[in-house]
Amino acid sequence: MKRTPLYEEHLKLNARMVDFAGWEMPVQYLGLREEHDNVRTNVGLFDVSHMGEVFIRGENALKTLQWITTNDVAKLKKGQAQYSILTNPTGGIVDDIFVYCLEENKEYLVCVNASNVEKDFEWMKKNNKGAEITNESSKWSQIAVQGPKAFGLLEKIFPKVSELQKNQCEYFSFNGSKVLIAATGYTGEQGVEIFVPNEKAAALWSELVKKGEEFGVQAIGLGARDTLRTEMKYSLYGNEITDLTNPIEAGLGWVVKLDKGDFIGREPIQKMKENGPKRKLIGFKMLDRGIPRHDYKLLSLDGEEVGIVTSGTMSPTLDEAVGIGYLREDLSKIGSEFFVEIRGRKTKAQVVQTPFVKK
């Protein structure tokens, strides 16, 4: 099992370590609810070094990215980032990614999911339009700093970092090394993701822990990471999105730019947009007691199978059970009621507005 450069730091904080996508990662330090609440009220540190970093460089970098992703990379200026999708010819989602423009038309960083690093890298190389594509995941660590007090902490180490606007990125210096700080994240809170060379990762983590005491900083494990993103109805590869999921049914049409020209999977995505999806990814809350879990069946009030749960949890912020799932289109309107089958028992649920927690 692989370990990140921050492994020893997690042990110092008494983290409970688990296998996640082939990595030994912290799932909890103090407890899921406490960690979750701390991100919503103070600031949390996440080790996301298992994520992948693929660089696309050269005069055909933009051309390649326009072909393999759904968003319009041509709109990115130096120092800007955008959420996007890698798609296959059937319109399925190979992965959801972030593209960071380091030099217009010449150099881009693509951040990919940990479980998909090799798959994405091979997919990019297979569909390359003449760019230099390198997988540099083994050189970089990532630390996410998220929460309302994130920039107060970060300013102690990186003066003027709070000038970064959402989805902007810029190089800063730490202990003589360049680190890339991006105002992005997956919790719904303000904050950043820091790309730091492996050899400086532990020192930066320690500095953030030390300087963060006055801001109530806590290390956050995979458990709270999942409840935070679920409260925002952010998709997770393997749950809400897969190689068989069309971005339109997944509610990700906003990152598909059909007017930018051709790209992999454009035709089936356009077709679903024009004809409408047969199912939609919805957010719901439980009306009866019970917590929805991944792969539980959704049933109509007549008992017909009409969908499936992709994620579910007891929301620490709302203190009620919520879920995300695919539901037959005609039942997907806000207020619509249906059953979640929990261990053979029909429990009533209702489609609600998302995100579950307004930020």
HELIX and SHEET records of a PDB file:
HELIX    1   1 TYR A    7  LYS A   12  1                                   6    
HELIX    2   2 LEU A   32  THR A   41  1                                  10    
HELIX    3   3 ALA A   61  ILE A   68  1                                   8    
HELIX    4   4 VAL A   73  LYS A   75  5                                   3    
HELIX    5   5 ALA A  114  ASN A  116  5                                   3    
HELIX    6   6 VAL A  117  LYS A  126  1                                  10    
HELIX    7   7 SER A  137  LYS A  139  5                                   3    
HELIX    8   8 ALA A  150  LEU A  154  1                                   5    
HELIX    9   9 VAL A  161  GLU A  163  5                                   3    
HELIX   10  10 ASN A  198  LYS A  211  1                                  14    
HELIX   11  11 GLU A  213  PHE A  215  5                                   3    
HELIX   12  12 LEU A  222  GLU A  231  1                                  10    
HELIX   13  13 GLY A  253  VAL A  255  5                                   3    
HELIX   14  14 LEU A  258  LYS A  260  5                                   3    
HELIX   15  15 ARG A  266  ASN A  275  1                                  10    
HELIX   16  16 GLU A  329  LEU A  331  5                                   3    
SHEET    1   A 2 ARG A  16  PHE A  20  0                                        
SHEET    2   A 2 TRP A  23  GLN A  28 -1                                        
SHEET    1   B 6 CYS A 169  PHE A 174  0                                        
SHEET    2   B 6 SER A 177  ALA A 182 -1                                        
SHEET    3   B 6 GLY A 191  PRO A 197 -1                                        
SHEET    4   B 6 TRP A 140  GLN A 146 -1                                        
SHEET    5   B 6 VAL A  43  ASP A  47 -1                                        
SHEET    6   B 6 VAL A 217  ALA A 219  1                                        
SHEET    1   C 5 ALA A  81  THR A  87  0                                        
SHEET    2   C 5 ILE A  93  GLU A 103 -1                                        
SHEET    3   C 5 GLU A 107  VAL A 112 -1                                        
SHEET    4   C 5 GLY A  52  ARG A  57 -1                                        
SHEET    5   C 5 GLU A 132  ASN A 135 -1                                        
SHEET    1   D 7 ARG A 279  MET A 286  0                                        
SHEET    2   D 7 GLU A 320  ARG A 328 -1                                        
SHEET    3   D 7 GLU A 305  SER A 315 -1                                        
SHEET    4   D 7 LYS A 297  LEU A 299 -1                                        
SHEET    5   D 7 GLU A 337  ILE A 342 -1                                        
SHEET    6   D 7 ARG A 345  VAL A 352 -1                                        
SHEET    7   D 7 ARG A 279  MET A 286 -1                                        
END                                                                             
